[in-house]
Amino acid sequence: MPFSVTQVLLGINGILVIGYFALIAVVMSYAALTVEFSQSVRSDEAVVAALETQYLNKVAEVSTTNFTALGYTKPSAVAYVQAKSGTALR
């Protein structure tokens, strides 16, 4: 018998140790990517919140503007133009 049971068991043990270290590396990289993704989502939410605040401020500014004081007058007549459908299903 060219191989002894001890050598086979040592070989299997070595393979299991290498697999264990590989699994630890995969789990650690997954955790790092998850943390990085959650931080990017949080920063994107902050950017969206800032843009939403700017939008709401502009809407409030337009809503509270007195256009007659700025020299604008109300239109004397309103007319609507019939338009063709912009879709492919006509």
mmCIF file as gemmi writes it, N, C-alpha and C atoms, coordinates in Angstrom:
data_model
loop_
_atom_site.group_PDB
_atom_site.id
_atom_site.type_symbol
_atom_site.label_atom_id
_atom_site.label_alt_id
_atom_site.label_comp_id
_atom_site.label_asym_id
_atom_site.label_entity_id
_atom_site.label_seq_id
_atom_site.pdbx_PDB_ins_code
_atom_site.Cartn_x
_atom_site.Cartn_y
_atom_site.Cartn_z
_atom_site.occupancy
_atom_site.B_iso_or_equiv
_atom_site.pdbx_formal_charge
_atom_site.auth_seq_id
_atom_site.auth_asym_id
_atom_site.pdbx_PDB_model_num
ATOM 1 N N . MET Axp A 1 ? 0.836 -1.163 0 1 0 ? 1 A 1
ATOM 2 C CA . MET Axp A 1 ? 0 0 0 1 0 ? 1 A 1
ATOM 3 C C . MET Axp A 1 ? 0.892 1.241 0 1 0 ? 1 A 1
ATOM 4 N N . PRO Axp A 2 ? 0.843 2.051 -1.102 1 0 ? 2 A 1
ATOM 5 C CA . PRO Axp A 2 ? 1.757 3.187 -1.197 1 0 ? 2 A 1
ATOM 6 C C . PRO Axp A 2 ? 1.359 4.353 -0.28 1 0 ? 2 A 1
ATOM 7 N N . PHE Axp A 3 ? 0.082 4.483 0.054 1 0 ? 3 A 1
ATOM 8 C CA . PHE Axp A 3 ? -0.379 5.573 0.92 1 0 ? 3 A 1
ATOM 9 C C . PHE Axp A 3 ? -0.842 4.998 2.245 1 0 ? 3 A 1
ATOM 10 N N . SER Axp A 4 ? -0.467 5.691 3.288 1 0 ? 4 A 1
ATOM 11 C CA . SER Axp A 4 ? -0.971 5.269 4.585 1 0 ? 4 A 1
ATOM 12 C C . SER Axp A 4 ? -2.219 6.085 4.926 1 0 ? 4 A 1
ATOM 13 N N . VAL Axp A 5 ? -2.974 5.595 5.865 1 0 ? 5 A 1
ATOM 14 C CA . VAL Axp A 5 ? -4.202 6.266 6.281 1 0 ? 5 A 1
ATOM 15 C C . VAL Axp A 5 ? -3.877 7.64 6.875 1 0 ? 5 A 1
ATOM 16 N N . THR Axp A 6 ? -2.756 7.737 7.553 1 0 ? 6 A 1
ATOM 17 C CA . THR Axp A 6 ? -2.358 9.01 8.173 1 0 ? 6 A 1
ATOM 18 C C . THR Axp A 6 ? -2.102 10.068 7.111 1 0 ? 6 A 1
ATOM 19 N N . GLN Axp A 7 ? -1.432 9.701 6.021 1 0 ? 7 A 1
ATOM 20 C CA . GLN Axp A 7 ? -1.156 10.666 4.952 1 0 ? 7 A 1
ATOM 21 C C . GLN Axp A 7 ? -2.449 11.126 4.272 1 0 ? 7 A 1
ATOM 22 N N . VAL Axp A 8 ? -3.376 10.213 4.073 1 0 ? 8 A 1
ATOM 23 C CA . VAL Axp A 8 ? -4.649 10.566 3.45 1 0 ? 8 A 1
ATOM 24 C C . VAL Axp A 8 ? -5.428 11.515 4.355 1 0 ? 8 A 1
ATOM 25 N N . LEU Axp A 9 ? -5.453 11.221 5.646 1 0 ? 9 A 1
ATOM 26 C CA . LEU Axp A 9 ? -6.162 12.08 6.579 1 0 ? 9 A 1
ATOM 27 C C . LEU Axp A 9 ? -5.503 13.457 6.694 1 0 ? 9 A 1
ATOM 28 N N . LEU Axp A 10 ? -4.176 13.506 6.66 1 0 ? 10 A 1
ATOM 29 C CA . LEU Axp A 10 ? -3.475 14.791 6.685 1 0 ? 10 A 1
ATOM 30 C C . LEU Axp A 10 ? -3.779 15.6 5.419 1 0 ? 10 A 1
ATOM 31 N N . GLY Axp A 11 ? -3.84 14.931 4.291 1 0 ? 11 A 1
ATOM 32 C CA . GLY Axp A 11 ? -4.177 15.615 3.039 1 0 ? 11 A 1
ATOM 33 C C . GLY Axp A 11 ? -5.587 16.182 3.07 1 0 ? 11 A 1
ATOM 34 N N . ILE Axp A 12 ? -6.543 15.395 3.545 1 0 ? 12 A 1
ATOM 35 C CA . ILE Axp A 12 ? -7.926 15.862 3.662 1 0 ? 12 A 1
ATOM 36 C C . ILE Axp A 12 ? -8.012 17.015 4.643 1 0 ? 12 A 1
ATOM 37 N N . ASN Axp A 13 ? -7.281 16.912 5.749 1 0 ? 13 A 1
ATOM 38 C CA . ASN Axp A 13 ? -7.265 17.98 6.745 1 0 ? 13 A 1
ATOM 39 C C . ASN Axp A 13 ? -6.692 19.268 6.14 1 0 ? 13 A 1
ATOM 40 N N . GLY Axp A 14 ? -5.641 19.169 5.374 1 0 ? 14 A 1
ATOM 41 C CA . GLY Axp A 14 ? -5.051 20.352 4.718 1 0 ? 14 A 1
ATOM 42 C C . GLY Axp A 14 ? -6.037 20.999 3.742 1 0 ? 14 A 1
ATOM 43 N N . ILE Axp A 15 ? -6.745 20.172 2.991 1 0 ? 15 A 1
ATOM 44 C CA . ILE Axp A 15 ? -7.741 20.698 2.046 1 0 ? 15 A 1
ATOM 45 C C . ILE Axp A 15 ? -8.859 21.413 2.8 1 0 ? 15 A 1
ATOM 46 N N . LEU Axp A 16 ? -9.297 20.837 3.914 1 0 ? 16 A 1
ATOM 47 C CA . LEU Axp A 16 ? -10.347 21.463 4.707 1 0 ? 16 A 1
ATOM 48 C C . LEU Axp A 16 ? -9.887 22.796 5.312 1 0 ? 16 A 1
ATOM 49 N N . VAL Axp A 17 ? -8.631 22.88 5.749 1 0 ? 17 A 1
ATOM 50 C CA . VAL Axp A 17 ? -8.11 24.131 6.31 1 0 ? 17 A 1
ATOM 51 C C . VAL Axp A 17 ? -8.054 25.204 5.224 1 0 ? 17 A 1
ATOM 52 N N . ILE Axp A 18 ? -7.599 24.834 4.041 1 0 ? 18 A 1
ATOM 53 C CA . ILE Axp A 18 ? -7.545 25.798 2.937 1 0 ? 18 A 1
ATOM 54 C C . ILE Axp A 18 ? -8.964 26.254 2.564 1 0 ? 18 A 1
ATOM 55 N N . GLY Axp A 19 ? -9.904 25.325 2.524 1 0 ? 19 A 1
ATOM 56 C CA . GLY Axp A 19 ? -11.292 25.677 2.236 1 0 ? 19 A 1
ATOM 57 C C . GLY Axp A 19 ? -11.878 26.599 3.295 1 0 ? 19 A 1
ATOM 58 N N . TYR Axp A 20 ? -11.51 26.341 4.551 1 0 ? 20 A 1
ATOM 59 C CA . TYR Axp A 20 ? -11.98 27.176 5.649 1 0 ? 20 A 1
ATOM 60 C C . TYR Axp A 20 ? -11.49 28.608 5.482 1 0 ? 20 A 1
ATOM 61 N N . PHE Axp A 21 ? -10.203 28.777 5.178 1 0 ? 21 A 1
ATOM 62 C CA . PHE Axp A 21 ? -9.646 30.114 4.964 1 0 ? 21 A 1
ATOM 63 C C . PHE Axp A 21 ? -10.278 30.789 3.748 1 0 ? 21 A 1
ATOM 64 N N . ALA Axp A 22 ? -10.558 30.029 2.716 1 0 ? 22 A 1
ATOM 65 C CA . ALA Axp A 22 ? -11.209 30.594 1.523 1 0 ? 22 A 1
ATOM 66 C C . ALA Axp A 22 ? -12.617 31.073 1.862 1 0 ? 22 A 1
ATOM 67 N N . LEU Axp A 23 ? -13.351 30.3 2.652 1 0 ? 23 A 1
ATOM 68 C CA . LEU Axp A 23 ? -14.696 30.716 3.051 1 0 ? 23 A 1
ATOM 69 C C . LEU Axp A 23 ? -14.656 31.973 3.921 1 0 ? 23 A 1
ATOM 70 N N . ILE Axp A 24 ? -13.671 32.056 4.804 1 0 ? 24 A 1
ATOM 71 C CA . ILE Axp A 24 ? -13.532 33.259 5.629 1 0 ? 24 A 1
ATOM 72 C C . ILE Axp A 24 ? -13.254 34.467 4.743 1 0 ? 24 A 1
ATOM 73 N N . ALA Axp A 25 ? -12.416 34.32 3.726 1 0 ? 25 A 1
ATOM 74 C CA . ALA Axp A 25 ? -12.116 35.421 2.814 1 0 ? 25 A 1
ATOM 75 C C . ALA Axp A 25 ? -13.361 35.849 2.043 1 0 ? 25 A 1
ATOM 76 N N . VAL Axp A 26 ? -14.167 34.889 1.607 1 0 ? 26 A 1
ATOM 77 C CA . VAL Axp A 26 ? -15.396 35.214 0.877 1 0 ? 26 A 1
ATOM 78 C C . VAL Axp A 26 ? -16.374 35.954 1.778 1 0 ? 26 A 1
ATOM 79 N N . VAL Axp A 27 ? -16.537 35.496 3 1 0 ? 27 A 1
ATOM 80 C CA . VAL Axp A 27 ? -17.474 36.147 3.927 1 0 ? 27 A 1
ATOM 81 C C . VAL Axp A 27 ? -17.002 37.557 4.267 1 0 ? 27 A 1
ATOM 82 N N . MET Axp A 28 ? -15.718 37.749 4.476 1 0 ? 28 A 1
ATOM 83 C CA . MET Axp A 28 ? -15.199 39.077 4.803 1 0 ? 28 A 1
ATOM 84 C C . MET Axp A 28 ? -15.366 40.035 3.618 1 0 ? 28 A 1
ATOM 85 N N . SER Axp A 29 ? -15.11 39.57 2.413 1 0 ? 29 A 1
ATOM 86 C CA . SER Axp A 29 ? -15.284 40.445 1.252 1 0 ? 29 A 1
ATOM 87 C C . SER Axp A 29 ? -16.76 40.777 1.044 1 0 ? 29 A 1
ATOM 88 N N . TYR Axp A 30 ? -17.644 39.807 1.287 1 0 ? 30 A 1
ATOM 89 C CA . TYR Axp A 30 ? -19.084 40.069 1.186 1 0 ? 30 A 1
ATOM 90 C C . TYR Axp A 30 ? -19.514 41.112 2.205 1 0 ? 30 A 1
ATOM 91 N N . ALA Axp A 31 ? -19.004 41.007 3.419 1 0 ? 31 A 1
ATOM 92 C CA . ALA Axp A 31 ? -19.348 41.979 4.463 1 0 ? 31 A 1
ATOM 93 C C . ALA Axp A 31 ? -18.843 43.374 4.087 1 0 ? 31 A 1
ATOM 94 N N . ALA Axp A 32 ? -17.636 43.455 3.553 1 0 ? 32 A 1
ATOM 95 C CA . ALA Axp A 32 ? -17.093 44.752 3.149 1 0 ? 32 A 1
ATOM 96 C C . ALA Axp A 32 ? -17.928 45.364 2.029 1 0 ? 32 A 1
ATOM 97 N N . LEU Axp A 33 ? -18.334 44.567 1.059 1 0 ? 33 A 1
ATOM 98 C CA . LEU Axp A 33 ? -19.159 45.071 -0.04 1 0 ? 33 A 1
ATOM 99 C C . LEU Axp A 33 ? -20.537 45.508 0.452 1 0 ? 33 A 1
ATOM 100 N N . THR Axp A 34 ? -21.095 44.78 1.398 1 0 ? 34 A 1
ATOM 101 C CA . THR Axp A 34 ? -22.397 45.136 1.949 1 0 ? 34 A 1
ATOM 102 C C . THR Axp A 34 ? -22.334 46.47 2.686 1 0 ? 34 A 1
ATOM 103 N N . VAL Axp A 35 ? -21.299 46.673 3.475 1 0 ? 35 A 1
ATOM 104 C CA . VAL Axp A 35 ? -21.134 47.929 4.203 1 0 ? 35 A 1
ATOM 105 C C . VAL Axp A 35 ? -20.924 49.078 3.222 1 0 ? 35 A 1
ATOM 106 N N . GLU Axp A 36 ? -20.113 48.854 2.205 1 0 ? 36 A 1
ATOM 107 C CA . GLU Axp A 36 ? -19.862 49.895 1.206 1 0 ? 36 A 1
ATOM 108 C C . GLU Axp A 36 ? -21.155 50.259 0.463 1 0 ? 36 A 1
ATOM 109 N N . PHE Axp A 37 ? -21.947 49.254 0.121 1 0 ? 37 A 1
ATOM 110 C CA . PHE Axp A 37 ? -23.209 49.506 -0.575 1 0 ? 37 A 1
ATOM 111 C C . PHE Axp A 37 ? -24.174 50.292 0.303 1 0 ? 37 A 1
ATOM 112 N N . SER Axp A 38 ? -24.268 49.92 1.576 1 0 ? 38 A 1
ATOM 113 C CA . SER Axp A 38 ? -25.196 50.632 2.467 1 0 ? 38 A 1
ATOM 114 C C . SER Axp A 38 ? -24.754 52.078 2.665 1 0 ? 38 A 1
ATOM 115 N N . GLN Axp A 39 ? -23.447 52.322 2.699 1 0 ? 39 A 1
ATOM 116 C CA . GLN Axp A 39 ? -22.963 53.698 2.821 1 0 ? 39 A 1
ATOM 117 C C . GLN Axp A 39 ? -23.263 54.496 1.559 1 0 ? 39 A 1
ATOM 118 N N . SER Axp A 40 ? -23.142 53.874 0.394 1 0 ? 40 A 1
ATOM 119 C CA . SER Axp A 40 ? -23.444 54.596 -0.844 1 0 ? 40 A 1
ATOM 120 C C . SER Axp A 40 ? -24.938 54.89 -0.938 1 0 ? 40 A 1
ATOM 121 N N . VAL Axp A 41 ? -25.781 53.967 -0.472 1 0 ? 41 A 1
ATOM 122 C CA . VAL Axp A 41 ? -27.227 54.217 -0.462 1 0 ? 41 A 1
ATOM 123 C C . VAL Axp A 41 ? -27.549 55.379 0.468 1 0 ? 41 A 1
ATOM 124 N N . ARG Axp A 42 ? -26.907 55.418 1.62 1 0 ? 42 A 1
ATOM 125 C CA . ARG Axp A 42 ? -27.149 56.498 2.572 1 0 ? 42 A 1
ATOM 126 C C . ARG Axp A 42 ? -26.72 57.84 1.994 1 0 ? 42 A 1
ATOM 127 N N . SER Axp A 43 ? -25.58 57.881 1.312 1 0 ? 43 A 1
ATOM 128 C CA . SER Axp A 43 ? -25.132 59.149 0.726 1 0 ? 43 A 1
ATOM 129 C C . SER Axp A 43 ? -26.039 59.559 -0.431 1 0 ? 43 A 1
ATOM 130 N N . ASP Axp A 44 ? -26.53 58.581 -1.215 1 0 ? 44 A 1
ATOM 131 C CA . ASP Axp A 44 ? -27.475 58.903 -2.292 1 0 ? 44 A 1
ATOM 132 C C . ASP Axp A 44 ? -28.781 59.446 -1.73 1 0 ? 44 A 1
ATOM 133 N N . GLU Axp A 45 ? -29.233 58.883 -0.621 1 0 ? 45 A 1
ATOM 134 C CA . GLU Axp A 45 ? -30.443 59.394 0.019 1 0 ? 45 A 1
ATOM 135 C C . GLU Axp A 45 ? -30.245 60.829 0.492 1 0 ? 45 A 1
ATOM 136 N N . ALA Axp A 46 ? -29.06 61.143 0.973 1 0 ? 46 A 1
ATOM 137 C CA . ALA Axp A 46 ? -28.778 62.514 1.412 1 0 ? 46 A 1
ATOM 138 C C . ALA Axp A 46 ? -28.806 63.471 0.227 1 0 ? 46 A 1
ATOM 139 N N . VAL Axp A 47 ? -28.28 63.056 -0.908 1 0 ? 47 A 1
ATOM 140 C CA . VAL Axp A 47 ? -28.3 63.897 -2.11 1 0 ? 47 A 1
ATOM 141 C C . VAL Axp A 47 ? -29.736 64.114 -2.574 1 0 ? 47 A 1
ATOM 142 N N . VAL Axp A 48 ? -30.537 63.049 -2.571 1 0 ? 48 A 1
ATOM 143 C CA . VAL Axp A 48 ? -31.94 63.168 -2.977 1 0 ? 48 A 1
ATOM 144 C C . VAL Axp A 48 ? -32.69 64.091 -2.026 1 0 ? 48 A 1
ATOM 145 N N . ALA Axp A 49 ? -32.422 63.982 -0.746 1 0 ? 49 A 1
ATOM 146 C CA . ALA Axp A 49 ? -33.087 64.849 0.23 1 0 ? 49 A 1
ATOM 147 C C . ALA Axp A 49 ? -32.723 66.317 0 1 0 ? 49 A 1
ATOM 148 N N . ALA Axp A 50 ? -31.464 66.584 -0.32 1 0 ? 50 A 1
ATOM 149 C CA . ALA Axp A 50 ? -31.048 67.964 -0.596 1 0 ? 50 A 1
ATOM 150 C C . ALA Axp A 50 ? -31.74 68.499 -1.85 1 0 ? 50 A 1
ATOM 151 N N . LEU Axp A 51 ? -31.811 67.679 -2.892 1 0 ? 51 A 1
ATOM 152 C CA . LEU Axp A 51 ? -32.492 68.102 -4.12 1 0 ? 51 A 1
ATOM 153 C C . LEU Axp A 51 ? -33.981 68.309 -3.886 1 0 ? 51 A 1
ATOM 154 N N . GLU Axp A 52 ? -34.589 67.45 -3.071 1 0 ? 52 A 1
ATOM 155 C CA . GLU Axp A 52 ? -36.005 67.593 -2.758 1 0 ? 52 A 1
ATOM 156 C C . GLU Axp A 52 ? -36.256 68.885 -1.988 1 0 ? 52 A 1
ATOM 157 N N . THR Axp A 53 ? -35.366 69.24 -1.093 1 0 ? 53 A 1
ATOM 158 C CA . THR Axp A 53 ? -35.499 70.486 -0.344 1 0 ? 53 A 1
ATOM 159 C C . THR Axp A 53 ? -35.413 71.686 -1.284 1 0 ? 53 A 1
ATOM 160 N N . GLN Axp A 54 ? -34.459 71.639 -2.22 1 0 ? 54 A 1
ATOM 161 C CA . GLN Axp A 54 ? -34.35 72.73 -3.193 1 0 ? 54 A 1
ATOM 162 C C . GLN Axp A 54 ? -35.627 72.833 -4.028 1 0 ? 54 A 1
ATOM 163 N N . TYR Axp A 55 ? -36.146 71.696 -4.458 1 0 ? 55 A 1
ATOM 164 C CA . TYR Axp A 55 ? -37.373 71.685 -5.257 1 0 ? 55 A 1
ATOM 165 C C . TYR Axp A 55 ? -38.543 72.284 -4.48 1 0 ? 55 A 1
ATOM 166 N N . LEU Axp A 56 ? -38.717 71.858 -3.244 1 0 ? 56 A 1
ATOM 167 C CA . LEU Axp A 56 ? -39.825 72.365 -2.439 1 0 ? 56 A 1
ATOM 168 C C . LEU Axp A 56 ? -39.682 73.855 -2.163 1 0 ? 56 A 1
ATOM 169 N N . ASN Axp A 57 ? -38.453 74.328 -1.99 1 0 ? 57 A 1
ATOM 170 C CA . ASN Axp A 57 ? -38.232 75.765 -1.807 1 0 ? 57 A 1
ATOM 171 C C . ASN Axp A 57 ? -38.62 76.536 -3.058 1 0 ? 57 A 1
ATOM 172 N N . LYS Axp A 58 ? -38.277 76.01 -4.231 1 0 ? 58 A 1
ATOM 173 C CA . LYS Axp A 58 ? -38.639 76.671 -5.494 1 0 ? 58 A 1
ATOM 174 C C . LYS Axp A 58 ? -40.151 76.659 -5.699 1 0 ? 58 A 1
ATOM 175 N N . VAL Axp A 59 ? -40.801 75.551 -5.363 1 0 ? 59 A 1
ATOM 176 C CA . VAL Axp A 59 ? -42.258 75.483 -5.495 1 0 ? 59 A 1
ATOM 177 C C . VAL Axp A 59 ? -42.907 76.492 -4.563 1 0 ? 59 A 1
ATOM 178 N N . ALA Axp A 60 ? -42.424 76.597 -3.353 1 0 ? 60 A 1
ATOM 179 C CA . ALA Axp A 60 ? -42.974 77.566 -2.407 1 0 ? 60 A 1
ATOM 180 C C . ALA Axp A 60 ? -42.739 78.993 -2.896 1 0 ? 60 A 1
ATOM 181 N N . GLU Axp A 61 ? -41.585 79.235 -3.496 1 0 ? 61 A 1
ATOM 182 C CA . GLU Axp A 61 ? -41.273 80.568 -4.029 1 0 ? 61 A 1
ATOM 183 C C . GLU Axp A 61 ? -42.223 80.926 -5.171 1 0 ? 61 A 1
ATOM 184 N N . VAL Axp A 62 ? -42.478 79.98 -6.068 1 0 ? 62 A 1
ATOM 185 C CA . VAL Axp A 62 ? -43.389 80.234 -7.187 1 0 ? 62 A 1
ATOM 186 C C . VAL Axp A 62 ? -44.819 80.395 -6.682 1 0 ? 62 A 1
ATOM 187 N N . SER Axp A 63 ? -45.181 79.589 -5.705 1 0 ? 63 A 1
ATOM 188 C CA . SER Axp A 63 ? -46.555 79.646 -5.179 1 0 ? 63 A 1
ATOM 189 C C . SER Axp A 63 ? -46.857 80.958 -4.468 1 0 ? 63 A 1
ATOM 190 N N . THR Axp A 64 ? -45.871 81.537 -3.836 1 0 ? 64 A 1
ATOM 191 C CA . THR Axp A 64 ? -46.1 82.761 -3.063 1 0 ? 64 A 1
ATOM 192 C C . THR Axp A 64 ? -45.786 84.03 -3.847 1 0 ? 64 A 1
ATOM 193 N N . THR Axp A 65 ? -45.346 83.887 -5.088 1 0 ? 65 A 1
ATOM 194 C CA . THR Axp A 65 ? -45.013 85.065 -5.892 1 0 ? 65 A 1
ATOM 195 C C . THR Axp A 65 ? -46.289 85.776 -6.333 1 0 ? 65 A 1
ATOM 196 N N . ASN Axp A 66 ? -46.303 87.08 -6.204 1 0 ? 66 A 1
ATOM 197 C CA . ASN Axp A 66 ? -47.417 87.901 -6.672 1 0 ? 66 A 1
ATOM 198 C C . ASN Axp A 66 ? -47.069 88.365 -8.086 1 0 ? 66 A 1
ATOM 199 N N . PHE Axp A 67 ? -47.619 87.669 -9.074 1 0 ? 67 A 1
ATOM 200 C CA . PHE Axp A 67 ? -47.255 87.951 -10.457 1 0 ? 67 A 1
ATOM 201 C C . PHE Axp A 67 ? -47.825 89.282 -10.948 1 0 ? 67 A 1
ATOM 202 N N . THR Axp A 68 ? -48.944 89.701 -10.393 1 0 ? 68 A 1
ATOM 203 C CA . THR Axp A 68 ? -49.489 91.001 -10.805 1 0 ? 68 A 1
ATOM 204 C C . THR Axp A 68 ? -48.585 92.137 -10.338 1 0 ? 68 A 1
ATOM 205 N N . ALA Axp A 69 ? -47.931 91.979 -9.209 1 0 ? 69 A 1
ATOM 206 C CA . ALA Axp A 69 ? -46.992 92.994 -8.735 1 0 ? 69 A 1
ATOM 207 C C . ALA Axp A 69 ? -45.753 93.043 -9.625 1 0 ? 69 A 1
ATOM 208 N N . LEU Axp A 70 ? -45.454 91.945 -10.306 1 0 ? 70 A 1
ATOM 209 C CA . LEU Axp A 70 ? -44.301 91.917 -11.204 1 0 ? 70 A 1
ATOM 210 C C . LEU Axp A 70 ? -44.648 92.412 -12.602 1 0 ? 70 A 1
ATOM 211 N N . GLY Axp A 71 ? -45.901 92.773 -12.832 1 0 ? 71 A 1
ATOM 212 C CA . GLY Axp A 71 ? -46.283 93.323 -14.122 1 0 ? 71 A 1
ATOM 213 C C . GLY Axp A 71 ? -46.99 92.346 -15.035 1 0 ? 71 A 1
ATOM 214 N N . TYR Axp A 72 ? -47.231 91.146 -14.586 1 0 ? 72 A 1
ATOM 215 C CA . TYR Axp A 72 ? -47.942 90.172 -15.406 1 0 ? 72 A 1
ATOM 216 C C . TYR Axp A 72 ? -49.443 90.407 -15.289 1 0 ? 72 A 1
ATOM 217 N N . THR Axp A 73 ? -50.162 90.124 -16.369 1 0 ? 73 A 1
ATOM 218 C CA . THR Axp A 73 ? -51.616 90.233 -16.348 1 0 ? 73 A 1
ATOM 219 C C . THR Axp A 73 ? -52.22 88.882 -16.688 1 0 ? 73 A 1
ATOM 220 N N . LYS Axp A 74 ? -53.464 88.694 -16.296 1 0 ? 74 A 1
ATOM 221 C CA . LYS Axp A 74 ? -54.141 87.44 -16.599 1 0 ? 74 A 1
ATOM 222 C C . LYS Axp A 74 ? -54.497 87.421 -18.076 1 0 ? 74 A 1
ATOM 223 N N . PRO Axp A 75 ? -54.487 86.26 -18.712 1 0 ? 75 A 1
ATOM 224 C CA . PRO Axp A 75 ? -54.839 86.201 -20.131 1 0 ? 75 A 1
ATOM 225 C C . PRO Axp A 75 ? -56.315 86.535 -20.328 1 0 ? 75 A 1
ATOM 226 N N . SER Axp A 76 ? -56.584 87.173 -21.476 1 0 ? 76 A 1
ATOM 227 C CA . SER Axp A 76 ? -57.969 87.558 -21.754 1 0 ? 76 A 1
ATOM 228 C C . SER Axp A 76 ? -58.765 86.391 -22.31 1 0 ? 76 A 1
ATOM 229 N N . ALA Axp A 77 ? -58.088 85.437 -22.96 1 0 ? 77 A 1
ATOM 230 C CA . ALA Axp A 77 ? -58.775 84.263 -23.514 1 0 ? 77 A 1
ATOM 231 C C . ALA Axp A 77 ? -57.836 83.073 -23.455 1 0 ? 77 A 1
ATOM 232 N N . VAL Axp A 78 ? -58.423 81.906 -23.271 1 0 ? 78 A 1
ATOM 233 C CA . VAL Axp A 78 ? -57.64 80.675 -23.223 1 0 ? 78 A 1
ATOM 234 C C . VAL Axp A 78 ? -58.126 79.781 -24.355 1 0 ? 78 A 1
ATOM 235 N N . ALA Axp A 79 ? -57.188 79.292 -25.185 1 0 ? 79 A 1
ATOM 236 C CA . ALA Axp A 79 ? -57.542 78.404 -26.297 1 0 ? 79 A 1
ATOM 237 C C . ALA Axp A 79 ? -56.658 77.176 -26.236 1 0 ? 79 A 1
ATOM 238 N N . TYR Axp A 80 ? -57.247 76.023 -26.496 1 0 ? 80 A 1
ATOM 239 C CA . TYR Axp A 80 ? -56.506 74.773 -26.475 1 0 ? 80 A 1
ATOM 240 C C . TYR Axp A 80 ? -56.381 74.254 -27.9 1 0 ? 80 A 1
ATOM 241 N N . VAL Axp A 81 ? -55.234 73.719 -28.248 1 0 ? 81 A 1
ATOM 242 C CA . VAL Axp A 81 ? -54.97 73.201 -29.584 1 0 ? 81 A 1
ATOM 243 C C . VAL Axp A 81 ? -55.061 71.688 -29.525 1 0 ? 81 A 1
ATOM 244 N N . GLN Axp A 82 ? -55.835 71.116 -30.464 1 0 ? 82 A 1
ATOM 245 C CA . GLN Axp A 82 ? -55.95 69.656 -30.546 1 0 ? 82 A 1
ATOM 246 C C . GLN Axp A 82 ? -54.652 69.121 -31.118 1 0 ? 82 A 1
ATOM 247 N N . ALA Axp A 83 ? -54.032 68.225 -30.416 1 0 ? 83 A 1
ATOM 248 C CA . ALA Axp A 83 ? -52.771 67.654 -30.878 1 0 ? 83 A 1
ATOM 249 C C . ALA Axp A 83 ? -52.965 66.193 -31.25 1 0 ? 83 A 1
ATOM 250 N N . LYS Axp A 84 ? -52.119 65.71 -32.165 1 0 ? 84 A 1
ATOM 251 C CA . LYS Axp A 84 ? -52.136 64.296 -32.506 1 0 ? 84 A 1
ATOM 252 C C . LYS Axp A 84 ? -51.475 63.516 -31.379 1 0 ? 84 A 1
ATOM 253 N N . SER Axp A 85 ? -51.854 62.237 -31.323 1 0 ? 85 A 1
ATOM 254 C CA . SER Axp A 85 ? -51.287 61.391 -30.289 1 0 ? 85 A 1
ATOM 255 C C . SER Axp A 85 ? -49.804 61.181 -30.539 1 0 ? 85 A 1
ATOM 256 N N . GLY Axp A 86 ? -49.014 61.235 -29.494 1 0 ? 86 A 1
ATOM 257 C CA . GLY Axp A 86 ? -47.59 61.046 -29.617 1 0 ? 86 A 1
ATOM 258 C C . GLY Axp A 86 ? -47.156 59.593 -29.541 1 0 ? 86 A 1
ATOM 259 N N . THR Axp A 87 ? -48.107 58.694 -29.4 1 0 ? 87 A 1
ATOM 260 C CA . THR Axp A 87 ? -47.745 57.285 -29.29 1 0 ? 87 A 1
ATOM 261 C C . THR Axp A 87 ? -47.799 56.607 -30.654 1 0 ? 87 A 1
ATOM 262 N N . ALA Axp A 88 ? -47.327 55.411 -30.714 1 0 ? 88 A 1
ATOM 263 C CA . ALA Axp A 88 ? -47.326 54.66 -31.972 1 0 ? 88 A 1
ATOM 264 C C . ALA Axp A 88 ? -48.702 54.075 -32.272 1 0 ? 88 A 1
ATOM 265 N N . LEU Axp A 89 ? -49.545 53.956 -31.261 1 0 ? 89 A 1
ATOM 266 C CA . LEU Axp A 89 ? -50.89 53.388 -31.456 1 0 ? 89 A 1
ATOM 267 C C . LEU Axp A 89 ? -51.876 54.511 -31.746 1 0 ? 89 A 1
ATOM 268 N N . ARG Axp A 90 ? -52.07 54.813 -33.014 1 0 ? 90 A 1
ATOM 269 C CA . ARG Axp A 90 ? -52.957 55.924 -33.398 1 0 ? 90 A 1
ATOM 270 C C . ARG Axp A 90 ? -54.273 55.42 -33.854 1 0 ? 90 A 1
